[in-house]
Amino acid sequence: QQQVKQSPQSLIVQKGGISIINCAYENTAFDYFPWYQQFPGKGPALLIAIRPDVSEKKEGRFTISFNKSAKQFSLHIMDSQPGDSATYFCAASKAGPSNTGKLIFGQGTTLQVKP
Amino acid sequence: DGGITQSPKYLFRKEGQNVTLSCEQNLNHDAMYWYRQDPGQGLRLIYYSQIVNDFQKGDIAEGYSVSREKKESFPLTVTSAQKNPTAFYLCASTETRGGSTDTQYFGPGTRLTVL
């Protein structure tokens, strides 16, 4: 119930295309769903995040789509660029009196955008 | 220049040795976390600390130990009891102790290799 399952493991997209990464969770107590971007040899950095009270959030070329009933959320990268080539992690955390801010991470997706 | 620093960047250890990884933050954040990253497995939580002189085990604490004597420092010791310590280790922090929507800021990581 604590898991977040992410797919695909790797993705190759042509420049200008749309990259789509999917995540699924089981624990309905999760209430915060961030996406992190990691370049080789670096630490992850927050890219965009969503709460379950909205179905979509857009920041520039990056959009999170959230389906509460299906317990799924996805990251869409529009007009993908070679500079977007990185590993992307979805994550989830839950509120509550014992909340610790702990994030549960998906397995990661390595994106390669070909010029 | 605020942020999280980790040292060393690369660390080599012989089997049977204990090693300590450094993590320092000057963000005045309350909570700090240690993750282990292995290919295809995402980030797994080792230990976390929400306040000075207190810390809790994460999902994979066996073979590791931590201390939190100062707010800005959260060193991780990889002991000889850790059976497979070769991995990329990431330290992170959040501003408050338990806000589920707090952004986790990551350091640049330490790559540990057991020879």
gemmi code that builds the backbone of each chain (N, CA, C; Angstrom):
import gemmi

chains = {
    "A": [
        ("GLN", (0.816, -1.208, 0.000), (0.000, 0.000, 0.000), (0.847, 1.254, 0.000)),
        ("GLN", (2.104, 1.100, 0.407), (2.971, 2.241, 0.454), (3.650, 2.503, -0.885)),
        ("GLN", (3.484, 1.636, -1.856), (4.235, 1.736, -3.091), (3.658, 2.768, -4.049)),
        ("VAL", (4.565, 3.302, -4.859), (4.192, 4.109, -6.006), (4.856, 3.454, -7.210)),
        ("LYS", (4.049, 3.048, -8.164), (4.572, 2.323, -9.329), (4.651, 3.262, -10.520)),
        ("GLN", (5.823, 3.292, -11.141), (6.100, 4.243, -12.219), (6.446, 3.507, -13.497)),
        ("SER", (5.956, 4.047, -14.615), (6.265, 3.457, -15.917), (6.254, 4.539, -16.999)),
        ("PRO", (7.005, 4.355, -18.079), (7.923, 3.256, -18.334), (9.248, 3.449, -17.610)),
        ("GLN", (10.096, 2.474, -17.636), (11.411, 2.575, -17.010), (12.323, 3.489, -17.823)),
        ("SER", (12.159, 3.431, -19.154), (12.927, 4.308, -20.021), (12.053, 4.762, -21.181)),
        ("LEU", (12.425, 5.917, -21.747), (11.594, 6.538, -22.778), (12.492, 7.317, -23.723)),
        ("ILE", (12.284, 7.110, -25.010), (13.019, 7.868, -26.026), (11.999, 8.640, -26.861)),
        ("VAL", (12.226, 9.948, -26.967), (11.291, 10.830, -27.667), (12.091, 11.718, -28.612)),
        ("GLN", (11.508, 12.034, -29.745), (12.138, 12.972, -30.661), (11.913, 14.400, -30.178)),
        ("LYS", (12.865, 15.251, -30.493), (12.739, 16.670, -30.156), (11.421, 17.217, -30.682)),
        ("GLY", (10.712, 17.937, -29.836), (9.432, 18.499, -30.205), (8.249, 17.607, -29.881)),
        ("GLY", (8.519, 16.360, -29.521), (7.455, 15.425, -29.197), (6.952, 15.570, -27.769)),
        ("ILE", (5.976, 14.751, -27.428), (5.399, 14.757, -26.073), (5.921, 13.544, -25.308)),
        ("SER", (6.436, 13.798, -24.129), (6.894, 12.723, -23.247), (5.826, 12.514, -22.179)),
        ("ILE", (5.466, 11.257, -21.949), (4.439, 10.943, -20.960), (4.952, 9.861, -20.014)),
        ("ILE", (4.909, 10.159, -18.731), (5.351, 9.216, -17.697), (4.180, 9.023, -16.736)),
        ("ASN", (3.920, 7.779, -16.394), (2.759, 7.453, -15.584), (3.132, 6.898, -14.218)),
        ("CYS", (2.297, 7.197, -13.228), (2.481, 6.649, -11.886), (1.139, 6.225, -11.314)),
        ("ALA", (1.171, 5.189, -10.492), (-0.035, 4.683, -9.847), (0.270, 4.438, -8.378)),
        ("TYR", (-0.730, 4.670, -7.538), (-0.551, 4.471, -6.106), (-1.761, 3.737, -5.554)),
        ("GLU", (-1.631, 3.228, -4.334), (-2.727, 2.483, -3.711), (-3.279, 3.171, -2.467)),
        ("ASN", (-2.410, 3.874, -1.752), (-2.808, 4.452, -0.478), (-3.595, 5.741, -0.697)),
        ("THR", (-4.893, 5.706, -0.371), (-5.743, 6.882, -0.586), (-5.442, 8.008, 0.399)),
        ("ALA", (-4.595, 7.754, 1.374), (-4.207, 8.806, 2.319), (-3.167, 9.750, 1.724)),
        ("PHE", (-2.565, 9.375, 0.619), (-1.594, 10.274, -0.018), (-2.305, 11.554, -0.456)),
        ("ASP", (-1.676, 12.691, -0.181), (-2.322, 13.943, -0.548), (-1.385, 14.947, -1.209)),
        ("TYR", (-0.224, 14.495, -1.599), (0.728, 15.394, -2.250), (1.545, 14.559, -3.199)),
        ("PHE", (1.624, 15.027, -4.455), (2.237, 14.218, -5.505), (3.218, 15.088, -6.292)),
        ("PRO", (4.499, 15.053, -5.910), (5.498, 15.838, -6.632), (6.213, 15.005, -7.693)),
        ("TRP", (6.765, 15.696, -8.657), (7.657, 15.094, -9.637), (9.029, 15.740, -9.484)),
        ("TYR", (10.051, 14.875, -9.494), (11.419, 15.357, -9.385), (12.183, 15.023, -10.660)),
        ("GLN", (13.107, 15.902, -11.006), (13.958, 15.731, -12.185), (15.398, 15.588, -11.700)),
        ("GLN", (16.105, 14.587, -12.236), (17.480, 14.356, -11.817), (18.382, 14.204, -13.027)),
        ("PHE", (19.422, 15.044, -13.074), (20.443, 14.908, -14.107), (21.568, 14.012, -13.585)),
        ("PRO", (22.299, 13.356, -14.499), (23.333, 12.397, -14.076), (24.317, 12.999, -13.089)),
        ("GLY", (24.563, 12.274, -12.005), (25.529, 12.707, -11.009), (25.064, 13.833, -10.108)),
        ("LYS", (23.801, 14.209, -10.199), (23.249, 15.304, -9.395), (22.117, 14.801, -8.514)),
        ("GLY", (21.751, 15.608, -7.529), (20.584, 15.289, -6.735), (19.307, 15.678, -7.452)),
        ("PRO", (18.181, 15.031, -7.121), (16.901, 15.399, -7.736), (16.487, 16.812, -7.330)),
        ("ALA", (15.698, 17.424, -8.199), (15.152, 18.752, -7.916), (13.671, 18.743, -8.240)),
        ("LEU", (12.886, 19.416, -7.396), (11.445, 19.468, -7.608), (11.135, 20.134, -8.938)),
        ("LEU", (10.266, 19.466, -9.718), (9.876, 19.985, -11.025), (8.491, 20.615, -10.959)),
        ("ILE", (7.541, 19.875, -10.438), (6.152, 20.313, -10.355), (5.441, 19.375, -9.389)),
        ("ALA", (4.392, 19.878, -8.728), (3.672, 19.048, -7.763), (2.185, 19.362, -7.827)),
        ("ILE", (1.359, 18.406, -7.341), (-0.089, 18.573, -7.392), (-0.724, 18.018, -6.127)),
        ("ARG", (-1.825, 18.614, -5.726), (-2.658, 18.095, -4.662), (-3.861, 17.422, -5.292)),
        ("PRO", (-4.524, 16.482, -4.612), (-5.623, 15.724, -5.230), (-6.914, 16.506, -5.414)),
        ("ASP", (-6.960, 17.765, -4.984), (-8.175, 18.538, -5.169), (-8.266, 19.174, -6.559)),
        ("VAL", (-7.230, 19.006, -7.363), (-7.272, 19.478, -8.748), (-6.912, 18.328, -9.688)),
        ("SER", (-7.388, 18.386, -10.916), (-7.145, 17.293, -11.856), (-5.964, 17.569, -12.778)),
        ("GLU", (-5.524, 18.821, -12.818), (-4.425, 19.146, -13.718), (-3.683, 20.377, -13.209)),
        ("LYS", (-2.377, 20.355, -13.399), (-1.562, 21.521, -13.070), (-0.516, 21.688, -14.154)),
        ("LYS", (-0.376, 22.908, -14.635), (0.538, 23.167, -15.738), (1.542, 24.230, -15.339)),
        ("GLU", (2.810, 23.976, -15.642), (3.859, 24.968, -15.441), (4.769, 24.926, -16.660)),
        ("GLY", (4.573, 25.907, -17.535), (5.354, 25.936, -18.762), (5.045, 24.731, -19.635)),
        ("ARG", (6.069, 23.975, -19.998), (5.875, 22.790, -20.844), (5.515, 21.542, -20.052)),
        ("PHE", (5.476, 21.652, -18.744), (5.249, 20.499, -17.877), (3.831, 20.534, -17.307)),
        ("THR", (3.127, 19.400, -17.423), (1.761, 19.289, -16.924), (1.620, 18.000, -16.139)),
        ("ILE", (0.990, 18.105, -14.976), (0.592, 16.910, -14.236), (-0.901, 16.723, -14.449)),
        ("SER", (-1.280, 15.490, -14.819), (-2.687, 15.108, -14.873), (-2.950, 14.136, -13.733)),
        ("PHE", (-4.043, 14.365, -12.995), (-4.313, 13.573, -11.804), (-5.699, 12.963, -11.900)),
        ("ASN", (-5.784, 11.642, -11.712), (-7.062, 10.925, -11.742), (-7.255, 10.269, -10.390)),
        ("LYS", (-8.013, 10.933, -9.516), (-8.160, 10.463, -8.140), (-8.872, 9.110, -8.085)),
        ("SER", (-9.907, 8.923, -8.891), (-10.673, 7.678, -8.824), (-9.834, 6.483, -9.279)),
        ("ALA", (-8.959, 6.712, -10.242), (-8.100, 5.635, -10.746), (-6.809, 5.521, -9.942)),
        ("LYS", (-6.572, 6.482, -9.068), (-5.336, 6.535, -8.273), (-4.112, 6.530, -9.184)),
        ("GLN", (-4.167, 7.406, -10.168), (-3.071, 7.517, -11.120), (-2.760, 8.987, -11.369)),
        ("PHE", (-1.514, 9.257, -11.664), (-1.141, 10.599, -12.079), (0.002, 10.495, -13.078)),
        ("SER", (0.099, 11.492, -13.939), (1.091, 11.409, -15.005), (1.731, 12.767, -15.257)),
        ("LEU", (2.924, 12.703, -15.799), (3.669, 13.903, -16.179), (3.728, 13.960, -17.696)),
        ("HIS", (3.338, 15.098, -18.249), (3.427, 15.318, -19.680), (4.433, 16.429, -19.933)),
        ("ILE", (5.387, 16.157, -20.808), (6.357, 17.179, -21.194), (6.087, 17.510, -22.658)),
        ("MET", (5.577, 18.706, -22.881), (5.252, 19.136, -24.242), (6.511, 19.677, -24.914)),
        ("ASP", (6.552, 19.573, -26.250), (7.688, 20.124, -27.011), (9.006, 19.714, -26.349)),
        ("SER", (9.194, 18.432, -26.156), (10.367, 17.919, -25.455), (11.659, 18.383, -26.128)),
        ("GLN", (12.631, 18.735, -25.311), (13.916, 19.246, -25.766), (15.062, 18.349, -25.277)),
        ("PRO", (16.179, 18.340, -26.008), (17.318, 17.528, -25.551), (17.734, 17.854, -24.113)),
        ("GLY", (17.571, 19.089, -23.693), (17.899, 19.473, -22.317), (16.979, 18.868, -21.276)),
        ("ASP", (15.866, 18.268, -21.714), (14.960, 17.582, -20.796), (15.439, 16.161, -20.495)),
        ("SER", (16.452, 15.709, -21.206), (16.977, 14.354, -20.992), (17.484, 14.233, -19.560)),
        ("ALA", (16.849, 13.371, -18.803), (17.124, 13.232, -17.374), (16.329, 12.038, -16.860)),
        ("THR", (16.475, 11.778, -15.564), (15.632, 10.773, -14.913), (14.546, 11.490, -14.132)),
        ("TYR", (13.333, 11.015, -14.267), (12.180, 11.633, -13.620), (11.594, 10.662, -12.597)),
        ("PHE", (11.318, 11.199, -11.423), (10.722, 10.412, -10.352), (9.386, 11.020, -9.949)),
        ("CYS", (8.360, 10.183, -9.857), (7.148, 10.623, -9.193), (7.266, 10.246, -7.725)),
        ("ALA", (6.470, 10.875, -6.897), (6.508, 10.591, -5.470), (5.147, 10.907, -4.861)),
        ("ALA", (4.961, 10.460, -3.623), (3.719, 10.737, -2.910), (4.013, 10.830, -1.429)),
        ("SER", (3.217, 11.651, -0.752), (3.312, 11.705, 0.702), (1.929, 11.937, 1.265)),
        ("LYS", (1.787, 11.715, 2.568), (0.472, 11.828, 3.173), (0.508, 12.717, 4.396)),
        ("ALA", (-0.608, 13.387, 4.621), (-0.759, 14.250, 5.794), (-1.268, 13.410, 6.956)),
        ("GLY", (-1.567, 14.075, 8.055), (-2.076, 13.357, 9.212), (-1.262, 13.702, 10.442)),
        ("PRO", (-1.747, 13.304, 11.619), (-1.059, 13.667, 12.871), (0.333, 13.081, 12.987)),
        ("SER", (0.564, 11.971, 12.341), (1.900, 11.372, 12.396), (2.704, 11.683, 11.149)),
        ("ASN", (2.259, 12.662, 10.388), (2.953, 12.981, 9.153), (4.397, 13.395, 9.422)),
        ("THR", (5.267, 12.896, 8.633), (6.688, 13.175, 8.819), (7.293, 13.840, 7.600)),
        ("GLY", (6.483, 14.077, 6.587), (7.023, 14.629, 5.360), (7.715, 13.592, 4.508)),
        ("LYS", (7.609, 12.323, 4.881), (8.264, 11.271, 4.120), (7.671, 11.171, 2.729)),
        ("LEU", (8.542, 11.037, 1.745), (8.121, 10.834, 0.373), (8.328, 9.380, -0.012)),
        ("ILE", (7.356, 8.817, -0.719), (7.485, 7.493, -1.307), (7.728, 7.710, -2.797)),
        ("PHE", (8.856, 7.234, -3.297), (9.248, 7.496, -4.673), (8.917, 6.324, -5.591)),
        ("GLY", (8.580, 6.662, -6.834), (8.495, 5.661, -7.879), (9.894, 5.225, -8.285)),
        ("GLN", (9.962, 4.262, -9.199), (11.237, 3.653, -9.555), (12.077, 4.523, -10.492)),
        ("GLY", (11.473, 5.509, -11.086), (12.199, 6.409, -11.974), (12.037, 6.063, -13.444)),
        ("THR", (12.074, 7.090, -14.291), (12.021, 6.926, -15.745), (13.160, 7.721, -16.357)),
        ("THR", (13.986, 7.049, -17.137), (15.074, 7.729, -17.826), (14.581, 8.184, -19.187)),
        ("LEU", (14.558, 9.496, -19.371), (14.076, 10.088, -20.623), (15.251, 10.532, -21.469)),
        ("GLN", (15.226, 10.142, -22.731), (16.201, 10.626, -23.697), (15.442, 11.324, -24.819)),
        ("VAL", (15.775, 12.585, -25.052), (15.162, 13.342, -26.140), (16.194, 13.476, -27.248)),
        ("LYS", (15.865, 12.896, -28.398), (16.811, 12.894, -29.526), (16.645, 14.165, -30.354)),
        ("PRO", (17.765, 14.786, -30.742), (17.697, 16.033, -31.505), (17.121, 15.824, -32.914)),
    ],
    "B": [
        ("ASP", (25.281, 31.628, -0.220), (24.680, 30.696, -1.174), (24.073, 29.529, -0.401)),
        ("GLY", (22.727, 29.515, -0.250), (22.092, 28.499, 0.557), (21.965, 27.188, -0.165)),
        ("GLY", (22.006, 26.102, 0.620), (21.836, 24.806, 0.004), (22.291, 23.683, 0.899)),
        ("ILE", (22.397, 22.511, 0.282), (22.830, 21.305, 0.976), (24.140, 20.843, 0.355)),
        ("THR", (25.098, 20.586, 1.186), (26.374, 20.082, 0.703), (26.585, 18.673, 1.233)),
        ("GLN", (27.130, 17.840, 0.369), (27.477, 16.480, 0.756), (28.937, 16.235, 0.414)),
        ("SER", (29.610, 15.546, 1.301), (30.999, 15.203, 1.020), (31.333, 13.843, 1.611)),
        ("PRO", (32.275, 13.125, 0.957), (32.879, 13.491, -0.317), (31.939, 13.189, -1.483)),
        ("LYS", (32.332, 13.556, -2.676), (31.523, 13.261, -3.857), (31.654, 11.784, -4.226)),
        ("TYR", (32.878, 11.266, -4.093), (33.142, 9.852, -4.342), (33.845, 9.282, -3.118)),
        ("LEU", (33.485, 8.052, -2.768), (34.072, 7.411, -1.600), (34.260, 5.934, -1.898)),
        ("PHE", (35.455, 5.467, -1.590), (35.760, 4.059, -1.796), (36.033, 3.427, -0.437)),
        ("ARG", (35.478, 2.261, -0.244), (35.604, 1.604, 1.054), (35.980, 0.153, 0.860)),
        ("LYS", (36.813, -0.335, 1.731), (37.126, -1.754, 1.724), (36.074, -2.481, 2.541)),
        ("GLU", (35.823, -3.699, 2.207), (34.866, -4.502, 2.967), (35.283, -4.569, 4.424)),
        ("GLY", (34.301, -4.438, 5.323), (34.591, -4.512, 6.742), (34.854, -3.177, 7.396)),
        ("GLN", (34.929, -2.120, 6.586), (35.180, -0.790, 7.141), (33.873, -0.013, 7.310)),
        ("ASN", (33.848, 0.817, 8.338), (32.764, 1.789, 8.480), (33.189, 3.075, 7.783)),
        ("VAL", (32.229, 3.750, 7.154), (32.520, 5.056, 6.561), (31.393, 6.015, 6.919)),
        ("THR", (31.739, 7.293, 7.015), (30.746, 8.308, 7.350), (30.615, 9.304, 6.216)),
        ("LEU", (29.375, 9.529, 5.808), (29.055, 10.485, 4.758), (28.534, 11.755, 5.417)),
        ("SER", (29.034, 12.885, 4.929), (28.672, 14.156, 5.526), (27.506, 14.795, 4.786)),
        ("CYS", (26.614, 15.452, 5.536), (25.528, 16.244, 4.966), (25.348, 17.486, 5.821)),
        ("GLU", (25.477, 18.638, 5.193), (25.331, 19.911, 5.883), (24.355, 20.796, 5.102)),
        ("GLN", (23.478, 21.494, 5.846), (22.571, 22.430, 5.182), (22.578, 23.771, 5.902)),
        ("ASN", (22.518, 24.836, 5.119), (22.459, 26.185, 5.697), (21.139, 26.861, 5.356)),
        ("LEU", (20.103, 26.040, 5.194), (18.774, 26.533, 4.856), (17.916, 26.764, 6.100)),
        ("ASN", (18.456, 26.431, 7.269), (17.714, 26.509, 8.535), (16.489, 25.593, 8.518)),
        ("HIS", (16.613, 24.468, 7.826), (15.516, 23.524, 7.750), (15.492, 22.632, 8.985)),
        ("ASP", (14.264, 22.282, 9.397), (14.113, 21.432, 10.574), (14.412, 19.962, 10.274)),
        ("ALA", (13.847, 19.469, 9.166), (13.895, 18.034, 8.895), (14.980, 17.688, 7.876)),
        ("MET", (15.607, 16.543, 8.094), (16.630, 16.069, 7.167), (16.430, 14.575, 6.918)),
        ("TYR", (16.855, 14.143, 5.732), (16.582, 12.772, 5.291), (17.821, 12.205, 4.596)),
        ("TRP", (17.969, 10.886, 4.688), (18.973, 10.175, 3.908), (18.272, 9.133, 3.048)),
        ("TYR", (18.631, 9.138, 1.746), (18.107, 8.176, 0.791), (19.266, 7.415, 0.162)),
        ("ARG", (18.918, 6.220, -0.276), (19.842, 5.435, -1.073), (19.220, 5.272, -2.455)),
        ("GLN", (20.038, 5.428, -3.507), (19.538, 5.296, -4.873), (20.301, 4.199, -5.583)),
        ("ASP", (19.572, 3.217, -6.072), (20.123, 2.142, -6.881), (19.414, 2.156, -8.226)),
        ("PRO", (20.108, 1.750, -9.279), (19.480, 1.764, -10.615), (18.174, 0.986, -10.634)),
        ("GLY", (17.129, 1.588, -11.186), (15.849, 0.906, -11.343), (15.038, 0.755, -10.072)),
        ("GLN", (15.517, 1.338, -8.952), (14.776, 1.175, -7.692), (14.343, 2.489, -7.078)),
        ("GLY", (14.563, 3.566, -7.753), (14.152, 4.834, -7.180), (14.962, 5.196, -5.950)),
        ("LEU", (14.380, 6.012, -5.100), (15.039, 6.455, -3.875), (14.378, 5.762, -2.689)),
        ("ARG", (15.186, 5.182, -1.838), (14.653, 4.494, -0.665), (15.169, 5.183, 0.590)),
        ("LEU", (14.262, 5.409, 1.534), (14.573, 6.176, 2.731), (15.331, 5.331, 3.743)),
        ("ILE", (16.464, 5.855, 4.213), (17.288, 5.146, 5.183), (16.957, 5.610, 6.597)),
        ("TYR", (17.108, 6.893, 6.854), (16.816, 7.511, 8.145), (16.292, 8.920, 7.898)),
        ("TYR", (15.556, 9.441, 8.875), (15.154, 10.834, 8.816), (15.125, 11.417, 10.211)),
        ("SER", (15.240, 12.728, 10.254), (15.268, 13.433, 11.530), (14.418, 14.689, 11.398)),
        ("GLN", (13.512, 14.867, 12.333), (12.633, 16.037, 12.276), (13.094, 17.141, 13.216)),
        ("ILE", (13.990, 16.775, 14.142), (14.430, 17.749, 15.124), (15.783, 17.294, 15.662)),
        ("VAL", (16.530, 18.242, 16.179), (17.848, 17.922, 16.729), (17.710, 16.874, 17.834)),
        ("ASN", (18.677, 15.957, 17.854), (18.761, 14.897, 18.854), (17.634, 13.877, 18.761)),
        ("ASP", (17.003, 13.806, 17.615), (15.959, 12.806, 17.409), (15.988, 12.353, 15.953)),
        ("PHE", (15.828, 11.051, 15.720), (15.795, 10.539, 14.356), (15.035, 9.208, 14.364)),
        ("GLN", (14.526, 8.844, 13.187), (13.743, 7.623, 13.043), (14.258, 6.800, 11.870)),
        ("LYS", (14.059, 5.503, 11.966), (14.434, 4.609, 10.887), (13.481, 4.775, 9.714)),
        ("GLY", (14.066, 4.670, 8.527), (13.252, 4.622, 7.331), (12.997, 3.184, 6.928)),
        ("ASP", (12.890, 2.968, 5.623), (12.531, 1.643, 5.132), (13.703, 0.663, 5.071)),
        ("ILE", (14.922, 1.194, 5.008), (16.084, 0.308, 4.836), (17.213, 0.712, 5.782)),
        ("ALA", (16.934, 0.820, 7.076), (17.904, 1.341, 8.047), (18.982, 0.334, 8.457)),
        ("GLU", (18.771, -0.938, 8.212), (19.719, -1.949, 8.684), (21.107, -1.725, 8.075)),
        ("GLY", (22.115, -1.685, 8.958), (23.487, -1.495, 8.495), (23.907, -0.032, 8.409)),
        ("TYR", (23.023, 0.866, 8.811), (23.311, 2.297, 8.789), (23.078, 2.890, 10.179)),
        ("SER", (23.743, 4.018, 10.450), (23.463, 4.768, 11.666), (23.604, 6.252, 11.363)),
        ("VAL", (22.923, 7.087, 12.163), (22.954, 8.532, 11.968), (23.052, 9.224, 13.323)),
        ("SER", (23.316, 10.512, 13.270), (23.236, 11.365, 14.446), (22.719, 12.727, 14.004)),
        ("ARG", (22.135, 13.454, 14.939), (21.646, 14.811, 14.632), (21.929, 15.683, 15.857)),
        ("GLU", (23.184, 16.024, 16.021), (23.620, 16.823, 17.169), (23.449, 18.314, 16.907)),
        ("LYS", (23.434, 18.694, 15.639), (23.239, 20.085, 15.253), (22.164, 20.153, 14.186)),
        ("LYS", (21.450, 21.252, 14.153), (20.351, 21.400, 13.197), (20.847, 21.296, 11.768)),
        ("GLU", (22.049, 21.815, 11.501), (22.516, 21.886, 10.135), (23.242, 20.642, 9.660)),
        ("SER", (23.442, 19.653, 10.524), (24.272, 18.511, 10.160), (23.571, 17.196, 10.432)),
        ("PHE", (23.701, 16.250, 9.494), (23.036, 14.949, 9.633), (23.929, 13.882, 8.982)),
        ("PRO", (25.023, 13.499, 9.624), (25.926, 12.525, 9.025), (25.366, 11.107, 9.042)),
        ("LEU", (25.725, 10.355, 8.024), (25.298, 8.960, 7.876), (26.526, 8.062, 7.921)),
        ("THR", (26.487, 7.059, 8.792), (27.561, 6.068, 8.841), (27.085, 4.769, 8.218)),
        ("VAL", (27.837, 4.301, 7.250), (27.570, 3.015, 6.623), (28.470, 2.009, 7.335)),
        ("THR", (27.877, 1.095, 8.052), (28.665, 0.171, 8.856), (29.006, -1.097, 8.078)),
        ("SER", (29.870, -1.879, 8.640), (30.271, -3.135, 8.002), (29.113, -4.133, 7.964)),
        ("ALA", (28.060, -3.854, 8.707), (26.892, -4.742, 8.711), (26.022, -4.556, 7.479)),
        ("GLN", (26.240, -3.502, 6.735), (25.462, -3.272, 5.513), (26.041, -4.180, 4.432)),
        ("LYS", (25.223, -5.095, 3.949), (25.710, -6.170, 3.071), (26.043, -5.693, 1.668)),
        ("ASN", (25.351, -4.716, 1.177), (25.562, -4.257, -0.194), (25.553, -2.737, -0.230)),
        ("PRO", (26.605, -2.096, 0.244), (26.584, -0.648, 0.429), (26.879, 0.169, -0.821)),
        ("THR", (27.324, -0.463, -1.883), (27.649, 0.301, -3.093), (26.376, 0.929, -3.654)),
        ("ALA", (26.331, 2.260, -3.681), (25.128, 2.975, -4.128), (25.428, 4.466, -4.167)),
        ("PHE", (24.427, 5.216, -4.624), (24.469, 6.674, -4.627), (23.625, 7.129, -3.452)),
        ("TYR", (24.217, 7.920, -2.545), (23.522, 8.332, -1.335), (23.154, 9.809, -1.422)),
        ("LEU", (21.913, 10.093, -1.129), (21.386, 11.454, -1.227), (20.847, 11.928, 0.105)),
        ("CYS", (21.206, 13.144, 0.436), (20.698, 13.798, 1.640), (19.690, 14.858, 1.209)),
        ("ALA", (18.650, 15.044, 1.988), (17.629, 16.042, 1.652), (17.160, 16.735, 2.923)),
        ("SER", (16.508, 17.869, 2.745), (15.949, 18.574, 3.901), (14.639, 19.244, 3.510)),
        ("THR", (13.794, 19.469, 4.521), (12.568, 20.231, 4.331), (12.471, 21.272, 5.431)),
        ("GLU", (11.756, 22.338, 5.117), (11.705, 23.479, 6.012), (11.071, 23.151, 7.354)),
        ("THR", (9.942, 22.436, 7.330), (9.233, 22.153, 8.568), (9.283, 20.669, 8.884)),
        ("ARG", (8.816, 20.315, 10.051), (8.980, 18.957, 10.538), (8.056, 17.960, 9.868)),
        ("GLY", (6.884, 18.402, 9.484), (5.957, 17.396, 8.991), (4.980, 17.880, 7.944)),
        ("GLY", (5.251, 19.003, 7.325), (4.347, 19.468, 6.296), (4.364, 18.552, 5.095)),
        ("SER", (3.234, 17.972, 4.759), (3.236, 16.995, 3.680), (3.539, 17.631, 2.341)),
        ("THR", (3.347, 18.926, 2.209), (3.598, 19.558, 0.922), (4.926, 20.308, 0.895)),
        ("ASP", (5.732, 20.128, 1.919), (7.030, 20.788, 1.916), (7.928, 20.223, 0.829)),
        ("THR", (8.587, 21.107, 0.119), (9.542, 20.665, -0.894), (10.758, 20.058, -0.233)),
        ("GLN", (11.165, 18.902, -0.718), (12.427, 18.325, -0.255), (13.537, 18.810, -1.175)),
        ("TYR", (14.552, 19.401, -0.577), (15.710, 19.881, -1.321), (16.821, 18.862, -1.138)),
        ("PHE", (17.436, 18.485, -2.260), (18.442, 17.439, -2.227), (19.846, 18.008, -2.393)),
        ("GLY", (20.789, 17.318, -1.772), (22.188, 17.606, -2.003), (22.656, 16.936, -3.285)),
        ("PRO", (23.929, 17.120, -3.650), (24.462, 16.584, -4.903), (24.806, 15.098, -4.846)),
        ("GLY", (24.779, 14.497, -3.647), (24.994, 13.069, -3.535), (26.438, 12.653, -3.297)),
        ("THR", (26.581, 11.470, -2.725), (27.879, 10.815, -2.560), (27.798, 9.426, -3.169)),
        ("ARG", (28.729, 9.118, -4.050), (28.750, 7.780, -4.648), (29.730, 6.933, -3.872)),
        ("LEU", (29.219, 5.908, -3.211), (30.029, 4.997, -2.397), (30.261, 3.708, -3.163)),
        ("THR", (31.509, 3.305, -3.238), (31.865, 2.048, -3.890), (32.664, 1.192, -2.920)),
        ("VAL", (32.227, -0.040, -2.755), (32.962, -0.978, -1.897), (33.866, -1.826, -2.764)),
        ("LEU", (35.140, -1.820, -2.406), (36.123, -2.525, -3.222), (36.279, -3.975, -2.776)),
    ],
}
model = gemmi.Model(1)
for chain_id, residues in chains.items():
    chain = gemmi.Chain(chain_id)
    for i, (resn, *xyz) in enumerate(residues, 1):
        res = gemmi.Residue()
        res.name, res.seqid = resn, gemmi.SeqId(i, " ")
        for name, pos in zip(("N", "CA", "C"), xyz):
            atom = gemmi.Atom()
            atom.name, atom.element = name, gemmi.Element(name[0])
            atom.pos, atom.b_iso = gemmi.Position(*pos), 0.0
            res.add_atom(atom)
        chain.add_residue(res)
    model.add_chain(chain)
structure = gemmi.Structure()
structure.add_model(model)
structure.setup_entities()
